[in-house]
């Protein structure tokens, strides 16, 4: 190993980030489509698209009886 003080960084999380982006876009389309179409309905749909995994985990835990 050389002592020049440089290090190499490898980022390997690109494909997972792309999956999460697609999941957010899909959730946003769904929540906006079921809203009433008002400005605050669309804003609420976008906020719900951010936190929808929390709802899924909560309901799975309820089904498991935890």
VOLO-271417 format. One record per residue: residue number from 1; x, y, z of N, C-alpha, C in turn; residue in one letter. Coordinates in pm, 1 decimal. Example, Ala and Ser with C-alpha at 12.3 -4.5 7.8 and 13.67 -1.06 7.14 Angstrom:
<sites>
<1,<1319.0,-569.0,780.0>,<1230.0,-450.0,780.0>,<1320.0,-330.0,780.0>,"A">,
<2,<1285.0,-225.0,708.0>,<1367.0,-106.0,714.0>,<1290.0,3.0,787.0>,"S">,
</sites>
This chain:
<sites>
<1,<84.7,-117.1,0.0>,<0.0,0.0,0.0>,<88.8,122.8,0.0>,"X">,
<2,<56.2,213.7,-89.3>,<138.1,333.9,-98.9>,<97.0,435.4,7.4>,"X">,
<3,<185.9,522.2,39.3>,<162.2,620.6,143.6>,<136.1,760.0,88.9>,"X">,
<4,<63.2,772.0,-21.9>,<42.2,903.6,-80.9>,<-76.7,978.4,-19.6>,"X">,
<5,<-151.4,917.0,72.9>,<-259.1,985.7,143.4>,<-392.3,986.9,70.3>,"X">,
<6,<-400.3,925.3,-44.7>,<-527.4,921.6,-117.5>,<-599.4,790.7,-88.9>,"X">,
<7,<-731.3,796.6,-93.9>,<-809.7,675.1,-76.1>,<-911.7,664.7,-188.8>,"X">,
<8,<-960.7,546.4,-207.9>,<-1056.5,521.8,-315.1>,<-1193.8,495.7,-252.6>,"X">,
<9,<-1296.9,563.9,-303.8>,<-1433.7,548.2,-255.1>,<-1516.7,489.3,-368.4>,"X">,
<10,<-1589.6,382.7,-337.0>,<-1675.7,319.3,-435.6>,<-1819.6,327.6,-388.3>,"X">,
<11,<-1906.9,391.2,-467.6>,<-2049.0,400.5,-434.8>,<-2123.3,292.4,-511.7>,"X">,
<12,<-2198.2,208.9,-438.7>,<-2267.3,98.2,-504.0>,<-2416.9,98.1,-475.0>,"X">,
<13,<-2476.3,208.4,-433.8>,<-2617.6,209.0,-399.3>,<-2703.6,275.9,-505.4>,"X">,
<14,<-2656.0,288.7,-625.4>,<-2730.9,357.2,-729.6>,<-2857.6,285.1,-771.0>,"X">,
<15,<-2853.0,154.3,-786.5>,<-2971.2,81.5,-832.3>,<-3080.5,81.1,-726.3>,"X">,
<16,<-3045.6,73.7,-599.6>,<-3146.0,76.2,-494.1>,<-3211.1,214.1,-485.2>,"X">,
<17,<-3134.7,318.1,-502.0>,<-3190.7,452.7,-502.7>,<-3286.4,473.4,-618.2>,"X">,
<18,<-3255.7,415.3,-733.4>,<-3345.0,423.9,-848.4>,<-3476.0,352.0,-820.4>,"X">,
<19,<-3470.1,237.2,-751.6>,<-3591.4,164.6,-714.0>,<-3678.1,249.1,-621.8>,"X">,
<20,<-3617.3,315.0,-522.7>,<-3693.1,400.1,-431.3>,<-3753.1,520.2,-503.4>,"X">,
<21,<-3683.0,574.4,-601.9>,<-3737.7,684.3,-681.5>,<-3860.3,637.6,-758.9>,"X">,
<22,<-3852.3,521.2,-821.2>,<-3967.8,467.9,-893.2>,<-4084.9,439.9,-799.2>,"X">,
<23,<-4056.0,388.9,-680.0>,<-4161.2,362.6,-582.2>,<-4227.7,492.9,-538.7>,"X">,
<24,<-4149.0,599.0,-519.0>,<-4206.2,728.4,-480.7>,<-4293.6,784.2,-592.3>,"X">,
<25,<-4246.6,775.8,-715.7>,<-4324.8,828.7,-828.0>,<-4455.9,751.8,-841.5>,"X">,
<26,<-4450.0,621.1,-828.9>,<-4572.3,540.6,-836.4>,<-4669.5,572.7,-724.7>,"X">,
<27,<-4617.6,587.9,-603.0>,<-4703.3,621.9,-489.5>,<-4762.3,761.9,-506.3>,"X">,
<28,<-4683.5,855.0,-557.0>,<-4732.9,991.1,-578.1>,<-4844.9,991.7,-681.4>,"X">,
<29,<-4828.4,916.4,-788.9>,<-4933.7,908.5,-890.8>,<-5060.9,849.2,-830.7>,"X">,
<30,<-5045.5,745.2,-750.3>,<-5163.5,683.1,-689.0>,<-5233.4,779.9,-594.2>,"X">,
<31,<-5159.7,838.3,-500.1>,<-5222.3,923.6,-399.0>,<-5281.2,1050.6,-459.7>,"X">,
<32,<-5219.4,1104.0,-564.2>,<-5276.1,1221.3,-629.7>,<-5401.9,1182.9,-706.9>,"X">,
<33,<-5403.7,1064.2,-767.3>,<-5521.4,1022.5,-843.9>,<-5643.0,998.1,-754.9>,"X">,
<34,<-5622.1,957.4,-629.5>,<-5735.9,935.2,-540.3>,<-5771.9,1058.8,-459.5>,"X">,
<35,<-5697.5,1168.5,-476.2>,<-5732.5,1291.9,-406.0>,<-5845.9,1362.2,-479.6>,"X">,
<36,<-5897.5,1467.5,-419.8>,<-6009.1,1539.2,-482.1>,<-5963.2,1638.7,-588.8>,"X">,
<37,<-5834.0,1655.1,-607.8>,<-5781.6,1741.4,-712.5>,<-5754.2,1884.4,-670.0>,"X">,
<38,<-5786.8,1917.6,-545.6>,<-5758.4,2052.3,-497.9>,<-5609.2,2066.8,-470.5>,"X">,
<39,<-5565.3,2189.3,-450.5>,<-5423.3,2214.3,-424.7>,<-5376.3,2138.8,-301.7>,"X">,
<40,<-5451.0,2148.7,-191.4>,<-5408.8,2083.4,-67.8>,<-5425.5,1932.0,-76.3>,"X">,
<41,<-5517.0,1885.5,-158.9>,<-5528.3,1741.8,-181.5>,<-5406.2,1685.4,-250.6>,"X">,
<42,<-5353.0,1760.4,-348.1>,<-5231.9,1717.9,-418.4>,<-5111.3,1722.7,-324.8>,"X">,
<43,<-5101.2,1828.9,-244.6>,<-4990.9,1839.6,-147.6>,<-4997.8,1724.5,-48.2>,"X">,
<44,<-5116.7,1694.3,1.3>,<-5132.2,1581.8,94.1>,<-5095.2,1450.1,26.7>,"X">,
<45,<-5129.7,1433.9,-101.3>,<-5092.3,1313.1,-175.6>,<-4941.9,1298.0,-186.9>,"X">,
<46,<-4871.5,1408.8,-212.0>,<-4724.9,1402.4,-219.7>,<-4662.6,1368.0,-84.8>,"X">,
<47,<-4719.5,1422.2,22.2>,<-4668.2,1388.8,155.8>,<-4695.7,1242.8,190.8>,"X">,
<48,<-4812.1,1192.1,152.6>,<-4842.8,1051.6,177.7>,<-4750.8,960.7,97.2>,"X">,
<49,<-4710.5,1003.7,-21.1>,<-4619.5,923.7,-102.4>,<-4483.1,910.4,-36.1>,"X">,
<50,<-4445.0,1007.8,44.4>,<-4316.7,1000.6,114.5>,<-4321.9,897.0,226.3>,"X">,
<51,<-4432.8,891.2,299.0>,<-4438.7,808.4,419.9>,<-4519.8,680.5,404.0>,"X">,
<52,<-4556.3,639.7,281.6>,<-4637.4,519.3,266.2>,<-4571.3,393.6,320.1>,"X">,
<53,<-4439.0,378.3,319.4>,<-4382.4,255.5,378.4>,<-4412.1,242.3,528.5>,"X">,
<54,<-4430.4,353.9,596.3>,<-4464.8,348.8,738.9>,<-4601.3,283.8,756.6>,"X">,
<55,<-4696.8,319.0,671.1>,<-4828.7,256.7,677.7>,<-4819.6,106.0,654.1>,"X">,
<56,<-4739.5,65.4,558.3>,<-4725.6,-77.3,525.9>,<-4666.8,-153.3,644.4>,"X">,
<57,<-4560.4,-102.6,701.9>,<-4497.1,-169.7,816.1>,<-4593.4,-176.4,934.1>,"X">,
<58,<-4667.1,-69.3,959.2>,<-4762.8,-68.0,1070.5>,<-4869.9,-175.5,1051.8>,"X">,
<59,<-4927.7,-182.8,932.7>,<-5034.3,-280.3,910.2>,<-4982.5,-423.9,908.9>,"X">,
<60,<-4860.8,-445.8,864.3>,<-4801.0,-579.5,872.0>,<-4781.1,-619.4,1018.2>,"X">,
<61,<-4734.9,-526.4,1100.7>,<-4717.6,-557.1,1242.3>,<-4851.3,-583.0,1311.8>,"X">,
<62,<-4955.0,-510.8,1270.9>,<-5088.6,-536.9,1328.6>,<-5136.0,-676.3,1289.3>,"X">,
<63,<-5113.8,-714.2,1163.5>,<-5154.6,-847.8,1119.7>,<-5078.1,-957.9,1192.9>,"X">,
<64,<-4952.8,-931.6,1225.7>,<-4872.1,-1031.3,1297.6>,<-4904.2,-1033.5,1446.0>,"X">,
<65,<-4979.9,-936.0,1494.7>,<-5014.5,-931.2,1635.3>,<-4906.5,-874.8,1723.7>,"X">,
<66,<-4816.5,-800.8,1667.9>,<-4707.0,-744.6,1746.2>,<-4749.7,-619.6,1819.5>,"X">,
</sites>
